[in-house]
Amino acid sequence: MADIGRRAAGHRAIVVMGVAGSGKTLIGKALADRLGAVFVEGDALQPPENVARMAGGQPLTDAHRAGWLDAVAAAVGRANAEGRDAVAACSALKRIYRDRLRGQSAQMRFVHLSLDSDTARLRVASRTNHFMPASLVDSQFADLQPLQPDESGVVVDATMPAERVVDAAMAWISQDQPVR
């Protein structure tokens, strides 16, 4: 199954995006497993000052996110350079963030996990040992910009059971469409 949807120009670079609580890590890991890809956990690449800011209830600005986005893109780029597919969990909320990620790989594709703010808040509030407080969920929705027609991506309902979310993402990936 690892060759499904392989791009002729290189290895896959997929970002599972969405607001906090959408299931980026869960779905990203499952996609990576199915694809035999490297999984990149975006949260693990956040600099300590960003983590402290969010843990203190302050949203990140575009400037705060810049270096972090570069670190995510670089990790995906390293995996691709090593001949591996990569799936990253990264909020990628704004078009400018996705453009920055695509700066590392023009082949980067996005799986947007979509859900309502109440569900996202409940999920975030139920997490343990995570720096993101539920109080920041609304700021993420305020920043969220939908995928544009010229962006290679798909929107998947993140309120479905995880297996169905992964199946929907895999169905899109297997089509290997350059734009959505």
N, C-alpha and C positions, 0 to 999 in steps of 0.2 A: 504494500500500500504506500510505501514511502515515495514512489515516483508519481503518484497522482498529482496532477496540476503543476508539475515542474515547469518552470519557465525556460524557454529556449535560451535566453540570454544569461542564465545563471541560476543560482539557488534561491529558494523562496525566502522572502523577508516579510513576515506577517506581524502586524501589531494588533493585539486585542485591546481595544480602547473603550472608554466609557467613564462615567463618574464613579466615585468611591461607592463600593457596595454592589457594583454591577456584576461582579464575578470574574474580573479580568484574570486573576491568578488561577483560579479553579479551571476556567475554560482554557486559558493559555497553556497550562500544564497538560491538560487532556488533549488539546490539539497537537502540541509538541510530541506527546507520546504516540498519537496516531500517525503522525507524519515522520516519526523517527528524527525529529528536529531538536536542536538545542533550545532550551527554554531560558529566556532572559527575564528575570523578575525586576521590573522597573523600580519598585519600592526599595530594593536592596541597593540601588545605585544613587538614591537620594543623598545629597551631602548632609552631614549632621546639622548644619544650620537650618536647612529646609525642614528636616524632621522636627527640630525643636520649635520652629515657627508654627508648623501645623499642629503639633501636640499642644501648643499654647493657644490654639483656637484662631490663629491668623492665617488667612489664605495666602497662597503664593502668588507673586506677580509674574509677569512675563519674564522679567529679568532674573527672578529666582529660578525659574524653570529652564532657562537657556542651557546652562552647563549640564544639568541633569538630562535634558533631551539629547544633548551631544553624547553623553555617556551611554545612553540607551542605544542610540544610532551606532556608536562605535562598537558596542558589544554585538549587535546584530551583524555589522560589517565584518568583524573578526570571524564570526562563525561562518559567514558566507565565503570569506577569503580562505578559510580552512576547508572549503568544499562541503559545508554543512548548511542545511536549511535552518532558519531561526524563527522562533515565535516569541514575541516580547509582550509582556503585560505593561501597558503604559497608558495613562489617561488620554493623552493626545486630544485634549478637549477643543482646541482652536485650530483653525486652518493653518495659521502661521506655525503652530507646533508640528503639525503633520508635514508641512513643507520643510521644516527644519530636519525632521526625521528622514524625509525623502532625499535630503541633500547627501546622505550617506549611501542611499540605494534608491535609484529611480524606480526599481522594481517593487518597492515597498507597497504592501496592500494592507487594508484595514478591515477588521471585523469589529463593528460598533455594537456593543452590548447595550441595548436600550431598555430602560425601565423608568417607572414613575418615581417622583421624589419621596413619597411616603415609604415605598418599598426600600429604596436606597437608604433612607434614614434608619429604618428598622434593622436592616442588615448591618449597617455600620455600628449602630448602638449595641448590637448583640456580639460584636467581635471582642475578643480578649487579646491582650498583648499586641495591639496595633496603635500606631501613633495618631491616626486620623480620627478626630472626634466627629460625631454625628452633626455637630453644630456647623461644620464646614460643607455639608452636602449641598445646601442651597447655593453657596458660592460656586460650587462646581457646575450646577445646572445653569447658573447665570453666565458662566464662561463657555458652556458647551455650544459649539457651532456644528450643525449637521454636516455630514459628508456632502461634498458638492458633486455634480454630475461628472466632472472631469477627474475626480479622485477614484482610484481603484479601491472599492470597498463595498461592504454589505452591512445592512442593519439587521440585527437579530434580536428578537424579543427575549430579554434576559430574565423574564419572569417564568419562562418555561423550565421544566426540569433540566438539569445540567446536560444530561445525555442528549436530549433533543436540541439544546443549544449547540452542542458540539456537532451533532449530525447536520444541522442547518448550515453551520460554518463550513463543514467539510464538503457539503454539496456545492456550495459556492466556490470553494477553493478548487474542487475537481473540474469545474467549468473553465478555469484558467482564463477568465475574461480580463482584458487589459483595463477596462473601465466599467463602472456599474451603470 
